[in-house]
Amino acid sequence: MSVKSPPLDISNPRYYFPFMDETKILREELEHYKNEKERVRKILGQVGGKSSKKKDTAVNILFLILVIGLFAFDIIREVFDLSFFGITRFISIEIAILLISIKIIWMINRQQKVDHFQFWILNSIEFQINLISKRIRELENTLKAAKNGKQEGT
């Protein structure tokens, strides 16, 4: 009569690290998570995160001031019927449209950078999932081989 061993619980951290304390394992996982989070924050800052927020705000304020200034200039010129050096009546509107066009192009460029970064992140996640899937298949095959070896031995 053989004694059956309990089934392996691979979800238990002690299965992988039998001599380590659970709190120590959790602390190490937490530290690893913090390091990864900090690394991702640095990468996001390079692409368009917090470090470029000040620059974006400054550019937005500059465009807003220029467009509002041109609008005010045009209204003042129309109200007081002023003429400046033969400048046509619609030049400020044309300049405002040009500035808005430049702003839209700049926003599209920024969005392309973000989209590229998101694609890179998703691609990296897919690669890691494939590696984990491969490891799980290898572990399953190892467990099956070990189980078959025990059955043949009994």
Contact map, one row per residue, 1 for C-alpha under 8 A:
1110000000000000000000000000000000000000000000000000000000000000000000000000000000000000000000000000000000000000000000000000000000000000000000000000000000
1111000000000000000000000000000000000000000000000000000000000000000000000000000000000000000000000000000000000000000000000000000000000000000000000000000000
1111100000000000000000000000000000000000000000000000000000000000000000000000000000000000000000000000000000000000000000000000000000000000000000000000000000
0111110000000000000000000000000000000000000000000000000000000000000000000000000000000000000000000000000000000000000000000000000000000000000000000000000000
0011111000000000000000000000000000000000000000000000000000000000000000000000000000000000000000000000000000000000000000000000000000000000000000000000000000
0001111100000000000000000000000000000000000000000000000000000000000000000000000000000000000000000000000000000000000000000000000000000000000000000000000000
0000111110000000000000000000000000000000000000000000000000000000000000000000000000000000000000000000000000000000000000000000000000000000000000000000000000
0000011111000010000000000000000000000000000000000000000000000000000000000000000000000000000000000000000000000000000000000000000000000000000000000000000000
0000001111110010000000000000000000000000000000000000000000000000000000000000000000000000000000000000000000000000000000000000000000000000000000000000000000
0000000111111011000000000000000000000000000000000000000000000000000000000000000000000000000000000000000000000000000000000000000000000000000000000000000000
0000000011111010000000000000000000000000000000000000000000000000000000000000000000000000000000000000000000000000000000000000000000000000000000000000000000
0000000011111111000000000000000000000000000000000000000000000000000000000000000000000000000000000000000000000000000000000000000000000000000000000000000000
0000000001111111110001001000000000000000000000000000000000000000000000000000000000000000000000000000000000000000000000000000000000000000000000000000000000
0000000000011111111101000000000000000000000000000000000000000000000000000000000000000000000000000000000000000000000000000000000000000000000000000000000000
0000000111111111110000000000000000000000000000000000000000000000000000000000000000000000000000000000000000000000000000000000000000000000000000000000000000
0000000001011111110000000000000000000000000000000000000000000000000000000000000000000000000000000000000000000000000000000000000000000000000000000000000000
0000000000001111111100000000000000000000000000000000000000000000000000000000000000000000000000000000000000000000000000000000000000000000000000000000000000
0000000000001111111100000000000000000000000000000000000000000000000000000000000000000000000000000000000000000000000000000000000000000000000000000000000000
0000000000000100111110000000000000000000000000000000000000000000000000000000000000000000000000000000000000000000000000000000000000000000000000000000000000
0000000000000100111111011000000000000000000000000000000000000000000000000000000000000000000000000000000000000000000000000000000000000000000000000000000000
0000000000000000001111111000000000000000000000000000000000000000000000000000000000000000000000000000000000000000000000000000000000000000000000000000000000
0000000000001100000111111100000000000000000000000000000000000000000000000000000000000000000000000000000000000000000000000000000000000000000000000000000000
0000000000000000000011111110000000000000000000000000000000000000000000000000000000000000000000000000000000000000000000000000000000000000000000000000000000
0000000000000000000111111111000000000000000000000000000000000000000000000000000000000000000000000000000000000000000000000000000000000000000000000000000000
0000000000001000000111111111100000000000000000000000000000000000000000000000000000000000000000000000000000000000000000000000000000000000000000000000000000
0000000000000000000001111111110000000000000000000000000000000000000000000000000000000000000000000000000000000000000000000000000000000000000000000000000000
0000000000000000000000111111111000000000000000000000000000000000000000000000000000000000000000000000000000000000000000000000000000000000000000000000000000
0000000000000000000000011111111100000000000000000000000000000000000000000000000000000000000000000000000000000000000000000000000000000000000000000000000000
0000000000000000000000001111111110000000000000000000000000000000000000000000000000000000000000000000000000000000000000000000000000000000000000000000000000
0000000000000000000000000111111111000000000000000000000000000000000000000000000000000000000000000000000000000000000000000000000000000000000000000000000000
0000000000000000000000000011111111100000000000000000000000000000000000000000000000000000000000000000000000000000000000000000000000000000000000000000000000
0000000000000000000000000001111111110000000000000000000000000000000000000000000000000000000000000000000000000000000000000000000000000000000000000000000000
0000000000000000000000000000111111111000000000000000000000000000000000000000000000000000000000000000000000000000000000000000000000000000000000000000000000
0000000000000000000000000000011111111100000000000000000000000000000000000000000000000000000000000000000000000000000000000000000000000000000000000000000000
0000000000000000000000000000001111111110000000000000000000000000000000000000000000000000000000000000000000000000000000000000000000000000000000000000000000
0000000000000000000000000000000111111111000000000000000000000000000000000000000000000000000000000000000000000000000000000000000000000000000000000000000000
0000000000000000000000000000000011111111100000000000000000000000000000000000000000000000000000000000000000000000000000000000000000000000000000000000000000
0000000000000000000000000000000001111111110000000000000000000000000000000000000000000000000000000000000000000000000000000000000000000000000000000000000000
0000000000000000000000000000000000111111111000000000000000000000000000000000000000000000000000000000000000000000000000000000000000000000000000000000000000
0000000000000000000000000000000000011111111100000000000000000000000000000000000000000000000000000000000000000000000000000000000000000000000000000000000000
0000000000000000000000000000000000001111111110001000000000000000000000000000000000000000000000000000000000000000000000000000000000000000000000000000000000
0000000000000000000000000000000000000111111111000000000000000000000000000000000000000000000000000000000000000000000000000000000000000000000000000000000000
0000000000000000000000000000000000000011111111100000000000000000000000000000000000000000000000000000000000000000000000000000000000000000000000000000000000
0000000000000000000000000000000000000001111111111100000000000000000000000000000000000000000000000000000000000000000000000000000000000000000000000000000000
0000000000000000000000000000000000000000111111111111000000000000000000000000000000000000000000000000000000000000000000000000000000000000000000000000000000
0000000000000000000000000000000000000000011111111011000000000000000000000000000000000000000000000000000000000000000000000000000000000000000000000000000000
0000000000000000000000000000000000000000001111111000000000000000000000000000000000000000000000000000000000000000110010000000000000000000000000000000000000
0000000000000000000000000000000000000000000111111111100000000000000000000000000000000000000000000000000000000100010000000000000000000000000000000000000000
0000000000000000000000000000000000000000100111111111100000000000000000000000000000000000000000000000000000000000000000000000000000000000000000000000000000
0000000000000000000000000000000000000000000110011111110000000000000000000000000000000000000000000000000000000000000000000000000000000000000000000000000000
0000000000000000000000000000000000000000000011011111110000000000000000000000000000000000000000000000000000000000000000000000000000000000000000000000000000
0000000000000000000000000000000000000000000011011111111100000000000000000000000000000000000000000000000000000000000000000000000000000000000000000000000000
0000000000000000000000000000000000000000000000011111111110000000000000000000000000000000000000000000000000000000000000000000000000000000000000000000000000
0000000000000000000000000000000000000000000000000111111111000000000000000000000000000000000000000000000000000000000000000000000000000000000000000000000000
0000000000000000000000000000000000000000000000000001111111100000000000000000000000000000000000000000000000000000000000000000000000000000000000000000000000
0000000000000000000000000000000000000000000000000001111111110000000000000000000000000000000000000000000000000000000000000000000000000000000000000000000000
0000000000000000000000000000000000000000000000000000111111111000000000000000000000000000000000000000000000000000000000000000000000000000000000000000000000
0000000000000000000000000000000000000000000000000000011111111100000000000000000000000000000000000000000000000000000000000000000000000000000000000000000000
0000000000000000000000000000000000000000000000000000001111111110000000000000000000000000000000000000000000000000000000000000000000000000000000000000000000
0000000000000000000000000000000000000000000000000000000111111111000000000000000000000000000000000000000000000000000000000000000000000000000000000000000000
0000000000000000000000000000000000000000000000000000000011111111100000000000000000000000000000000000000000000000000000000000000000000000000000000000000000
0000000000000000000000000000000000000000000000000000000001111111110000000000000000000000000000000000000000000000000000000000000000000000000000000000000000
0000000000000000000000000000000000000000000000000000000000111111111000000000000000000000000000000011001000000000000000000000000000000000000000000000000000
0000000000000000000000000000000000000000000000000000000000011111111100000000000000000000000000000000000000000000000000000000000000000000000000000000000000
0000000000000000000000000000000000000000000000000000000000001111111110000000000000000000000000000000000000000000000000000000000000000000000000000000000000
0000000000000000000000000000000000000000000000000000000000000111111111000000000000000000000000010000000000000000000000000000000000000000000000000000000000
0000000000000000000000000000000000000000000000000000000000000011111111100000000000000000000000010010000000000000000000000000000000000000000000000000000000
0000000000000000000000000000000000000000000000000000000000000001111111110000000000000000000000000000000000000000000000000000000000000000000000000000000000
0000000000000000000000000000000000000000000000000000000000000000111111111000000000000000000000000000000000000000000000000000000000000000000000000000000000
0000000000000000000000000000000000000000000000000000000000000000011111111100000000000000000110110000000000000000000000000000000000000000000000000000000000
0000000000000000000000000000000000000000000000000000000000000000001111111110000000000000000110010000000000000000000000000000000000000000000000000000000000
0000000000000000000000000000000000000000000000000000000000000000000111111111000000000000000000000000000000000000000000000000000000000000000000000000000000
0000000000000000000000000000000000000000000000000000000000000000000011111111100000000000000100000000000000000000000000000000000000000000000000000000000000
0000000000000000000000000000000000000000000000000000000000000000000001111111110000000000100110000000000000000000000000000000000000000000000000000000000000
0000000000000000000000000000000000000000000000000000000000000000000000111111111000000000000000000000000000000000000000000000000000000000000000000000000000
0000000000000000000000000000000000000000000000000000000000000000000000011111111111000000000000000000000000000000000000000000000000000000000000000000000000
0000000000000000000000000000000000000000000000000000000000000000000000001111111111100000000000000000000000000000000000000000000000000000000000000000000000
0000000000000000000000000000000000000000000000000000000000000000000000000111111111000000000000000000000000000000000000000000000000000000000000000000000000
0000000000000000000000000000000000000000000000000000000000000000000000000011111110000000000000000000000000000000000000000000000000000000000000000000000000
0000000000000000000000000000000000000000000000000000000000000000000000000001111111000000000000000000000000000000000000000000000000000000000000000000000000
0000000000000000000000000000000000000000000000000000000000000000000000000001111111100000000000000000000000000000000000000000000000000000000000000000000000
0000000000000000000000000000000000000000000000000000000000000000000000000001110111110000000000000000000000000000000000000000000000000000000000000000000000
0000000000000000000000000000000000000000000000000000000000000000000000000000100011111110000000000000000000000000000000000000000000000000000000000000000000
0000000000000000000000000000000000000000000000000000000000000000000000000000000001111110000000000000000000000000000000000000000000000000000000000000000000
0000000000000000000000000000000000000000000000000000000000000000000000000000000000111110000000000000000000000000000000000000000000000000000000000000000000
0000000000000000000000000000000000000000000000000000000000000000000000000000000000111111000000000000000000000000000000000000000000000000000000000000000000
0000000000000000000000000000000000000000000000000000000000000000000000000000000000111111101000000000000000000000000000000000000000000000000000000000000000
0000000000000000000000000000000000000000000000000000000000000000000000000000000000000111111000000000000000000000000000000000000000000000000000000000000000
0000000000000000000000000000000000000000000000000000000000000000000000000100000000000011111100000000000000000000000000000000000000000000000000000000000000
0000000000000000000000000000000000000000000000000000000000000000000000000000000000000001111111000000000000000000000000000000000000000000000000000000000000
0000000000000000000000000000000000000000000000000000000000000000000000000000000000000011111111100000000000000000000000000000000000000000000000000000000000
0000000000000000000000000000000000000000000000000000000000000000000001101100000000000000111111110000000000000000000000000000000000000000000000000000000000
0000000000000000000000000000000000000000000000000000000000000000000001100100000000000000011111111000000000000000000000000000000000000000000000000000000000
0000000000000000000000000000000000000000000000000000000000000000000000000000000000000000011111111100000000000000000000000000000000000000000000000000000000
0000000000000000000000000000000000000000000000000000000000000000000001000000000000000000001111111110000000000000000000000000000000000000000000000000000000
0000000000000000000000000000000000000000000000000000000000000000011001100000000000000000000111111111000000000000000000000000000000000000000000000000000000
0000000000000000000000000000000000000000000000000000000000000000000000000000000000000000000011111111100000000000000000000000000000000000000000000000000000
0000000000000000000000000000000000000000000000000000000000000000000000000000000000000000000001111111110000000000000000000000000000000000000000000000000000
0000000000000000000000000000000000000000000000000000000000000010001000000000000000000000000000111111111000000000000000000000000000000000000000000000000000
0000000000000000000000000000000000000000000000000000000000000010000000000000000000000000000000011111111100000000000000000000000000000000000000000000000000
0000000000000000000000000000000000000000000000000000000000000000000000000000000000000000000000001111111110000000000000000000000000000000000000000000000000
0000000000000000000000000000000000000000000000000000000000000000000000000000000000000000000000000111111111000000000000000000000000000000000000000000000000
0000000000000000000000000000000000000000000000000000000000000010000000000000000000000000000000000011111111100000000000000000000000000000000000000000000000
0000000000000000000000000000000000000000000000000000000000000000000000000000000000000000000000000001111111110000000000000000000000000000000000000000000000
0000000000000000000000000000000000000000000000000000000000000000000000000000000000000000000000000000111111111000000000000000000000000000000000000000000000
0000000000000000000000000000000000000000000000000000000000000000000000000000000000000000000000000000011111111100000000000000000000000000000000000000000000
0000000000000000000000000000000000000000000000000000000000000000000000000000000000000000000000000000001111111110000000000000000000000000000000000000000000
0000000000000000000000000000000000000000000000000000000000000000000000000000000000000000000000000000000111111111000000000000000000000000000000000000000000
0000000000000000000000000000000000000000000000000000000000000000000000000000000000000000000000000000000011111111100000000000000000000000000000000000000000
0000000000000000000000000000000000000000000000010000000000000000000000000000000000000000000000000000000001111111110000000000000000000000000000000000000000
0000000000000000000000000000000000000000000000000000000000000000000000000000000000000000000000000000000000111111111000000000000000000000000000000000000000
0000000000000000000000000000000000000000000000000000000000000000000000000000000000000000000000000000000000011111111100000000000000000000000000000000000000
0000000000000000000000000000000000000000000000100000000000000000000000000000000000000000000000000000000000001111111110000000000000000000000000000000000000
0000000000000000000000000000000000000000000000110000000000000000000000000000000000000000000000000000000000000111111111000000000000000000000000000000000000
0000000000000000000000000000000000000000000000000000000000000000000000000000000000000000000000000000000000000011111111100000000000000000000000000000000000
0000000000000000000000000000000000000000000000000000000000000000000000000000000000000000000000000000000000000001111111110000000000000000000000000000000000
0000000000000000000000000000000000000000000000100000000000000000000000000000000000000000000000000000000000000000111111111000000000000000000000000000000000
0000000000000000000000000000000000000000000000000000000000000000000000000000000000000000000000000000000000000000011111111100000000000000000000000000000000
0000000000000000000000000000000000000000000000000000000000000000000000000000000000000000000000000000000000000000001111111110000000000000000000000000000000
0000000000000000000000000000000000000000000000000000000000000000000000000000000000000000000000000000000000000000000111111111000000000000000000000000000000
0000000000000000000000000000000000000000000000000000000000000000000000000000000000000000000000000000000000000000000011111111100000000000000000000000000000
0000000000000000000000000000000000000000000000000000000000000000000000000000000000000000000000000000000000000000000001111111110000000000000000000000000000
0000000000000000000000000000000000000000000000000000000000000000000000000000000000000000000000000000000000000000000000111111111000000000000000000000000000
0000000000000000000000000000000000000000000000000000000000000000000000000000000000000000000000000000000000000000000000011111111100000000000000000000000000
0000000000000000000000000000000000000000000000000000000000000000000000000000000000000000000000000000000000000000000000001111111110000000000000000000000000
0000000000000000000000000000000000000000000000000000000000000000000000000000000000000000000000000000000000000000000000000111111111000000000000000000000000
0000000000000000000000000000000000000000000000000000000000000000000000000000000000000000000000000000000000000000000000000011111111100000000000000000000000
0000000000000000000000000000000000000000000000000000000000000000000000000000000000000000000000000000000000000000000000000001111111110000000000000000000000
0000000000000000000000000000000000000000000000000000000000000000000000000000000000000000000000000000000000000000000000000000111111111000000000000000000000
0000000000000000000000000000000000000000000000000000000000000000000000000000000000000000000000000000000000000000000000000000011111111100000000000000000000
0000000000000000000000000000000000000000000000000000000000000000000000000000000000000000000000000000000000000000000000000000001111111110000000000000000000
0000000000000000000000000000000000000000000000000000000000000000000000000000000000000000000000000000000000000000000000000000000111111111000000000000000000
0000000000000000000000000000000000000000000000000000000000000000000000000000000000000000000000000000000000000000000000000000000011111111100000000000000000
0000000000000000000000000000000000000000000000000000000000000000000000000000000000000000000000000000000000000000000000000000000001111111110000000000000000
0000000000000000000000000000000000000000000000000000000000000000000000000000000000000000000000000000000000000000000000000000000000111111111000000000000000
0000000000000000000000000000000000000000000000000000000000000000000000000000000000000000000000000000000000000000000000000000000000011111111100000000000000
0000000000000000000000000000000000000000000000000000000000000000000000000000000000000000000000000000000000000000000000000000000000001111111110000000000000
0000000000000000000000000000000000000000000000000000000000000000000000000000000000000000000000000000000000000000000000000000000000000111111111000000000000
0000000000000000000000000000000000000000000000000000000000000000000000000000000000000000000000000000000000000000000000000000000000000011111111100000000000
0000000000000000000000000000000000000000000000000000000000000000000000000000000000000000000000000000000000000000000000000000000000000001111111110000000000
0000000000000000000000000000000000000000000000000000000000000000000000000000000000000000000000000000000000000000000000000000000000000000111111111000000000
0000000000000000000000000000000000000000000000000000000000000000000000000000000000000000000000000000000000000000000000000000000000000000011111111100000000
0000000000000000000000000000000000000000000000000000000000000000000000000000000000000000000000000000000000000000000000000000000000000000001111111110000000
0000000000000000000000000000000000000000000000000000000000000000000000000000000000000000000000000000000000000000000000000000000000000000000111111111000000
0000000000000000000000000000000000000000000000000000000000000000000000000000000000000000000000000000000000000000000000000000000000000000000011111111100000
0000000000000000000000000000000000000000000000000000000000000000000000000000000000000000000000000000000000000000000000000000000000000000000001111111110000
0000000000000000000000000000000000000000000000000000000000000000000000000000000000000000000000000000000000000000000000000000000000000000000000111111111000
0000000000000000000000000000000000000000000000000000000000000000000000000000000000000000000000000000000000000000000000000000000000000000000000011111111100
0000000000000000000000000000000000000000000000000000000000000000000000000000000000000000000000000000000000000000000000000000000000000000000000001111111110
0000000000000000000000000000000000000000000000000000000000000000000000000000000000000000000000000000000000000000000000000000000000000000000000000111111111
0000000000000000000000000000000000000000000000000000000000000000000000000000000000000000000000000000000000000000000000000000000000000000000000000011111111
0000000000000000000000000000000000000000000000000000000000000000000000000000000000000000000000000000000000000000000000000000000000000000000000000001111111
0000000000000000000000000000000000000000000000000000000000000000000000000000000000000000000000000000000000000000000000000000000000000000000000000000111111
0000000000000000000000000000000000000000000000000000000000000000000000000000000000000000000000000000000000000000000000000000000000000000000000000000011111
